[in-house]
Amino acid sequence: MAGLTAGWLVLALEAAAQGGAGMLVGFPWQGVVLQPPFGLPLIRQGLEGSDGAGNWAVFFLAGPVAAMAAGLAAHTVVEVAGAPGWLRALGFEVFAIAWLRFPLLLLAAGVPGGRGPLALLYGRLGEPESGRWAAIALGMVILWGVAALVAWRAVALGRDWLRVDGRGFRRRVVRLVAAYPFLLAMAAYAVQRPLGPAAWLAAGLALVLGCLTLRTK
């Protein structure tokens, strides 16, 4: 439940931040639609006409960057404040989902049929067929680093409730509090926020699970 709730919050925040950034760079606001079946907000904005590369970058990057910043802030605040366990778990899930989602967005920009804000930015700024391997390589490097950060924070969170002696047990803790909630949320909300074909989504989620396991110390 924490993963699904956090996933909804991350995707809603991405949409809100993108909408606000779009208004700042001149894309007209055309209303908000709550999409069934989960009620995720969709900000409608006019994107007609030719705009500079900077405007497109602000528009498409604002959502993921804002979600990552908010996730880190939420996790930090509830940990420092010593919030109740359920709130600390929710804060961690928002952090984990926002940060693990970013490299998947970048990987989606490099695969044929990929979707998401970074794939749309990639298409707007240049030839979609060029530089795909560079985007994939960059996404892999970022995922490798983010997985280590998320695994470290998951072990720290689990240590307050469980003994985390032994690397094997720490890996199970990371899968329980980070990997499985992320996989569930991304699979569920792919109905409304797909990042690519179903086979690619399955491969991407397996990649996240593998990186989290390997990066747990």
Secondary structure, 3 states (H helix, E strand, C coil): CHHHHHHHHHHHHHHHHHHHHHHHCCCCEEEEEEECCCCEEEEEECCCCCCCHHHHHHHHHHHHHHHHHHHHHHHHHHHHHCCCHHHHHHHHHHHHHHHHHHHHHHHHHHCCCCCCHHHHHHHHHCCCCCCHHHHHHHHHHHHHHHHHHHHHHHHHHHHCCCCCCCHHHHHHHHHHHHHHHHHHHHHHHCCCCCCCCHHHHHHHHHHHHHHHHHCCC
